[in-house]
Amino acid sequence: MSQDNLLVLRCSECSEKNYYTYKNKKKLGQFKLEMNKHCSRCGKHTVHKEGKMKK
């Protein structure tokens, strides 16, 4: 996998960077990824949204 497809998932409540993942840009390029994940800072399951990677 190339670094171009790497993205970060941020907690929607506290904006903590918790997860790194890949996305198929051919199929899901125009959509923002949202997942329900556990946030270690909040201590509960929250919606994590796709954020920008700093290069």
GROMACS elastic network, one bead per residue, 0.5 to 0.9 nm:
[ bonds ]
;  ai    aj funct       b0    kb
    1     4     6  0.83152   500
    1     5     6  0.74006   500
    1     6     6  0.83543   500
    1    22     6  0.82767   500
    2     5     6  0.61426   500
    2     6     6  0.73570   500
    3     6     6  0.52006   500
    3     7     6  0.86000   500
    3    22     6  0.88000   500
    4     7     6  0.82897   500
    4    22     6  0.88686   500
    5    21     6  0.82898   500
    5    22     6  0.53425   500
    5    23     6  0.57112   500
    5    24     6  0.70562   500
    5    25     6  0.71186   500
    6    20     6  0.69854   500
    6    21     6  0.58236   500
    6    23     6  0.69760   500
    6    53     6  0.79179   500
    7    19     6  0.86126   500
    7    20     6  0.57854   500
    7    21     6  0.56000   500
    7    22     6  0.59891   500
    7    23     6  0.74554   500
    7    50     6  0.67995   500
    7    51     6  0.67923   500
    7    52     6  0.66642   500
    7    53     6  0.60773   500
    8    17     6  0.67322   500
    8    18     6  0.76413   500
    8    19     6  0.58807   500
    8    21     6  0.64018   500
    8    22     6  0.85661   500
    8    49     6  0.82380   500
    8    50     6  0.58806   500
    8    51     6  0.54089   500
    8    52     6  0.65410   500
    8    53     6  0.62903   500
    9    16     6  0.85339   500
    9    17     6  0.60871   500
    9    18     6  0.62611   500
    9    19     6  0.51079   500
    9    20     6  0.60791   500
    9    21     6  0.75661   500
    9    33     6  0.82449   500
    9    34     6  0.80190   500
    9    35     6  0.82822   500
    9    48     6  0.55245   500
    9    49     6  0.52806   500
    9    51     6  0.58139   500
    9    52     6  0.86721   500
   10    13     6  0.87774   500
   10    14     6  0.82198   500
   10    15     6  0.53544   500
   10    16     6  0.54382   500
   10    18     6  0.60960   500
   10    19     6  0.72057   500
   10    47     6  0.84204   500
   10    48     6  0.50788   500
   10    49     6  0.54023   500
   10    50     6  0.63804   500
   10    51     6  0.61780   500
   11    14     6  0.57230   500
   11    16     6  0.53989   500
   11    17     6  0.67222   500
   11    18     6  0.72254   500
   11    37     6  0.83146   500
   11    38     6  0.87704   500
   11    39     6  0.67206   500
   11    42     6  0.88496   500
   11    46     6  0.66393   500
   11    47     6  0.62178   500
   11    49     6  0.65554   500
   12    15     6  0.56541   500
   12    16     6  0.81995   500
   12    46     6  0.70294   500
   12    47     6  0.58210   500
   12    48     6  0.56030   500
   12    49     6  0.64850   500
   13    16     6  0.83098   500
   13    42     6  0.80610   500
   13    46     6  0.74077   500
   13    47     6  0.80357   500
   13    48     6  0.86399   500
   14    39     6  0.88602   500
   14    41     6  0.77455   500
   14    42     6  0.72634   500
   15    18     6  0.89777   500
   15    48     6  0.87172   500
   16    39     6  0.79119   500
   16    40     6  0.88599   500
   16    41     6  0.73910   500
   17    20     6  0.82596   500
   17    51     6  0.85933   500
   18    37     6  0.89809   500
   18    38     6  0.86108   500
   18    39     6  0.68366   500
   18    40     6  0.78016   500
   18    48     6  0.85331   500
   19    37     6  0.88071   500
   19    48     6  0.86344   500
   23    26     6  0.88568   500
   23    27     6  0.86372   500
   23    28     6  0.70832   500
   23    29     6  0.80015   500
   23    33     6  0.82788   500
   24    27     6  0.57608   500
   24    28     6  0.59084   500
   24    29     6  0.70398   500
   25    28     6  0.51310   500
   25    30     6  0.78809   500
   26    29     6  0.57453   500
   26    30     6  0.89248   500
   27    30     6  0.83278   500
   27    31     6  0.89896   500
   28    31     6  0.54535   500
   28    32     6  0.78781   500
   28    33     6  0.82639   500
   29    32     6  0.79198   500
   32    49     6  0.72397   500
   32    50     6  0.59570   500
   32    51     6  0.86733   500
   33    48     6  0.83221   500
   33    49     6  0.59225   500
   33    50     6  0.52379   500
   33    51     6  0.89098   500
   34    47     6  0.65790   500
   34    48     6  0.56140   500
   34    50     6  0.63979   500
   35    46     6  0.83072   500
   35    47     6  0.56360   500
   35    48     6  0.52494   500
   35    49     6  0.66314   500
   35    50     6  0.87601   500
   36    45     6  0.64007   500
   36    46     6  0.55143   500
   36    48     6  0.59533   500
   36    49     6  0.88175   500
   37    44     6  0.83816   500
   37    45     6  0.53190   500
   37    46     6  0.57453   500
   37    47     6  0.62622   500
   37    48     6  0.62660   500
   38    42     6  0.83246   500
   38    43     6  0.70858   500
   38    44     6  0.55982   500
   38    46     6  0.62093   500
   38    47     6  0.84704   500
   38    48     6  0.86260   500
   39    42     6  0.54634   500
   39    43     6  0.56348   500
   39    44     6  0.58002   500
   39    45     6  0.60607   500
   39    46     6  0.66320   500
   39    47     6  0.89786   500
   39    48     6  0.85009   500
   40    44     6  0.73032   500
   40    45     6  0.89562   500
   41    44     6  0.83059   500
   42    45     6  0.81420   500
   42    46     6  0.83843   500
